[in-house]
Amino acid sequence: MKRIYISLQVHEMGEELVGLIGDPDRPEVEKNVDDLDTSWTAAQSAWANRQKSLDEALRKATRFQAELIKVRGRIHCVEGGCIHSLKISVSYLSHINGNAHKWT
């Protein structure tokens, strides 16, 4: 919103200046105002493109962080509690396997 206000303010000041100067200088002042307007439009476009790029980078960084947290949780599970559960399961299966051999 502020960007639109600045653009309007520049145009109003340019029109005021054109009204105050003589006819010989008008084309140059109008050209300068037009050049400024063109530069302002280019700056706004660059700003919008940069904003899109930053939003996309933030979205990707957030997704990466979420995936990293998931991987970290899996690694923690493998390093800790899951191994204990696996040892219990292997022990139980070994016990069952040993009992099964007794019957054969």
C-alpha positions as CSV (number, residue, x, y, z in Angstrom):
1,M,0.0,0.0,0.0
2,K,2.8,2.4,0.9
3,R,4.4,1.7,-2.5
4,I,1.3,2.8,-4.3
5,Y,1.1,6.0,-2.2
6,I,4.7,6.9,-3.0
7,S,4.0,6.4,-6.7
8,L,0.9,8.6,-6.5
9,Q,2.9,11.2,-4.6
10,V,5.6,11.3,-7.2
11,H,3.0,11.8,-10.0
12,E,1.3,14.6,-8.0
13,M,4.6,16.4,-7.4
14,G,5.5,15.9,-11.0
15,E,2.2,17.5,-12.2
16,E,2.7,20.3,-9.7
17,L,6.2,20.9,-11.0
18,V,5.0,20.9,-14.6
19,G,2.3,23.5,-13.7
20,L,5.0,25.7,-12.1
21,I,7.6,25.7,-14.9
22,G,7.4,27.1,-18.4
23,D,6.5,25.3,-21.6
24,P,10.1,24.7,-22.7
25,D,11.0,22.6,-19.7
26,R,7.8,20.5,-19.5
27,P,8.9,17.7,-21.8
28,E,12.1,17.1,-19.8
29,V,10.2,17.1,-16.5
30,E,7.5,14.8,-17.9
31,K,10.3,12.5,-19.2
32,N,12.0,12.4,-15.8
33,V,8.7,11.6,-14.1
34,D,8.0,8.9,-16.6
35,D,11.6,7.5,-16.2
36,L,11.1,7.5,-12.4
37,D,7.7,5.7,-12.8
38,T,9.4,3.1,-15.0
39,S,12.2,2.6,-12.5
40,W,9.6,2.4,-9.7
41,T,7.6,-0.2,-11.6
42,A,10.8,-2.3,-12.2
43,A,11.7,-2.0,-8.5
44,Q,8.2,-3.2,-7.5
45,S,8.4,-6.1,-9.8
46,A,11.9,-7.1,-8.5
47,W,10.5,-6.8,-5.0
48,A,7.6,-9.0,-5.7
49,N,9.8,-11.6,-7.4
50,R,12.2,-11.6,-4.5
51,Q,9.3,-12.0,-2.0
52,K,8.1,-15.0,-4.0
53,S,11.6,-16.5,-3.9
54,L,12.0,-15.9,-0.2
55,D,8.6,-17.4,0.5
56,E,9.5,-20.5,-1.5
57,A,12.9,-20.8,0.3
58,L,11.1,-20.6,3.6
59,R,8.6,-23.2,2.6
60,K,11.4,-25.6,1.5
61,A,13.4,-24.9,4.7
62,T,10.4,-25.6,6.8
63,R,9.7,-28.9,5.0
64,F,13.4,-29.9,5.2
65,Q,13.4,-29.2,9.0
66,A,10.3,-31.3,9.5
67,E,11.9,-34.2,7.6
68,L,15.1,-33.7,9.5
69,I,13.2,-34.0,12.8
70,K,11.6,-37.2,11.5
71,V,14.9,-38.7,10.6
72,R,16.4,-37.7,13.9
73,G,13.5,-39.4,15.7
74,R,14.1,-42.6,13.7
75,I,17.9,-42.5,14.5
76,H,17.1,-42.0,18.2
77,C,14.7,-45.0,18.1
78,V,17.4,-47.2,16.4
79,E,20.0,-46.1,18.9
80,G,17.8,-46.5,21.9
81,G,14.4,-48.1,22.6
82,C,13.9,-49.9,19.4
83,I,17.0,-52.0,19.8
84,H,15.8,-53.1,23.2
85,S,12.5,-54.1,21.7
86,L,14.3,-56.0,18.9
87,K,16.5,-57.8,21.5
88,I,13.4,-58.9,23.3
89,S,11.8,-60.1,20.1
90,V,14.9,-62.0,19.0
91,S,15.2,-63.6,22.5
92,Y,11.5,-64.7,22.3
93,L,11.9,-66.1,18.8
94,S,15.1,-67.9,19.9
95,H,13.2,-69.4,22.8
96,I,10.3,-70.5,20.6
97,N,12.8,-71.9,18.0
98,G,14.6,-73.8,20.7
99,N,11.3,-75.3,22.0
100,A,10.4,-76.2,18.4
101,H,13.6,-78.2,17.9
102,K,12.8,-80.2,21.1
103,W,9.7,-81.6,19.4
104,T,11.3,-82.6,16.2
